[in-house]
Amino acid sequence: PNTLLEKPFDIVIEGAFDEHIVMMRNIMNIAANATAVVNLRWNNSEETQTMVINVDEMYADANSRLEYNQIQNLSKKSYFFGIGAGLQQTDSAVQWTQINMGGKLHKSYSGGLLDGKGAEARLNGCYFGEQRQHFDMRTMQMHHAPHTYSNLLFKGAVKEKAHTVYQGMIQVQDEAQHIDAYQTNNNLILNDGARADS
């Protein structure tokens, strides 16, 4: 508790893990009144074909702060499957940014549960699809406590034969009164063959 990480915690996963399945589980448990920045980056060379299964778990205790930045830049032959969820307590704040550039197929689910009064969540996404890439992103903002705030902004662009899908939902429980929740998805289609569904 009461800890401030002065430097970001950087995780870089890269290399020639060709024809491998890589499974990773990241657990971020931020104690009361603590602050942390975590950066995770996936890279491999364009010649490699990899399947990545990534699980993120975030626990933000009372008055804690977490900034989590995730960059997926795998080869156009690779596959990425990700699921992530956050649980936030009273007056905690989480900012989660996802940048998706790589992979032949990217499928992800990101959810946040605001379970304490005054909790705040911001979820940002940026993606760019080209060639025949397919990005499928699902999000859920769950308000289970009063006076909570969530704000989601996903922006992307597609060209050539790329296809993106975004689906988001905001869920508010009866006891979660006086909440603010926002959700925005913007897409830029750069040619007739590309497609973006929201």
Secondary structure, DSSP 8 states (H G I E B T S, - for coil): ---B-SS-EEEEE-S--TTEEEEEEEEEEE-TT-EEEEEEEEE--TT--EEEEEEEEEEE-TT-EEEEEEEEE--TT-EEEEEEEEEE-TT-EEEEEEEE---SEEEEEEEEEE-STT-EEEEEEEEEE-TT-EEEEEEEEEE-SSS-EEEEEEEEEE-TT-EEEEEEEEEE-TT--S-EEEEEEEEEE-STT-EEE-
